[in-house]
Amino acid sequence: MGTGPGKAPVAMATKGGNMITLGLLLLIIGFIAKIAILWSVGMILLVVGAVLWILGSMGHAIGGRKHYF
């Protein structure tokens, strides 16, 4: 398995996508169960996941790391 320059954006896009999915899940659970902390954490994860996804798709290194795999 080689580490080419094209693999970092895919890894970052996947990580951001996982955070977005988890954020949406927590938002839905928090809304249905009327638990404010789940709603807040879900919103934060959704925003952070979107930022990671956008930056990862642009090919930027985040936190000093080029690869997250």
C-alpha positions as CSV (number, residue, x, y, z in Angstrom):
1,M,0.0,0.0,0.0
2,G,1.6,3.2,-1.1
3,T,0.8,6.6,0.2
4,G,0.3,8.9,-2.7
5,P,-0.7,12.5,-2.7
6,G,-4.3,11.7,-3.7
7,K,-5.0,9.6,-0.6
8,A,-5.0,12.4,2.0
9,P,-8.2,14.2,0.7
10,V,-10.1,10.9,0.6
11,A,-9.1,10.1,4.2
12,M,-10.1,13.6,5.4
13,A,-13.3,13.5,3.5
14,T,-14.2,10.2,5.1
15,K,-13.3,11.5,8.6
16,G,-15.4,14.6,8.1
17,G,-18.3,12.5,6.7
18,N,-18.2,10.3,9.8
19,M,-18.4,13.4,12.1
20,I,-21.3,14.8,10.0
21,T,-23.2,11.5,10.3
22,L,-22.6,11.3,14.0
23,G,-23.7,15.0,14.4
24,L,-26.9,14.4,12.5
25,L,-27.6,11.3,14.5
26,L,-27.2,13.2,17.8
27,L,-29.3,16.1,16.5
28,I,-32.1,13.7,15.7
29,I,-31.9,11.9,19.0
30,G,-31.6,15.1,21.0
31,F,-34.7,16.5,19.2
32,I,-36.8,13.5,19.7
33,A,-35.8,12.9,23.3
34,K,-35.7,16.6,24.1
35,I,-32.2,16.4,25.5
36,A,-30.5,19.8,25.0
37,I,-26.9,18.5,25.5
38,L,-27.3,16.0,22.7
39,W,-28.6,18.8,20.5
40,S,-25.6,21.0,21.3
41,V,-23.0,18.3,20.8
42,G,-24.6,17.2,17.6
43,M,-24.5,20.8,16.3
44,I,-20.9,21.2,17.2
45,L,-19.9,17.8,15.5
46,L,-21.9,18.8,12.4
47,V,-20.0,22.1,12.1
48,V,-16.6,20.6,12.8
49,G,-17.3,17.7,10.4
50,A,-18.3,20.1,7.7
51,V,-15.1,22.1,8.1
52,L,-12.9,19.0,8.1
53,W,-14.7,17.7,5.0
54,I,-14.3,21.0,3.1
55,L,-10.6,21.4,4.1
56,G,-9.9,17.7,3.4
57,S,-11.5,17.9,0.0
58,M,-9.3,20.8,-0.8
59,G,-6.2,18.8,0.1
60,H,-5.0,20.9,3.1
61,A,-3.1,19.4,6.0
62,I,-5.0,19.9,9.3
63,G,-3.3,19.9,12.7
64,G,0.2,19.5,11.1
65,R,-0.8,16.1,9.7
66,K,-1.1,15.4,6.0
67,H,-2.5,11.9,6.4
68,Y,-5.1,10.5,8.9
69,F,-4.7,6.8,8.2
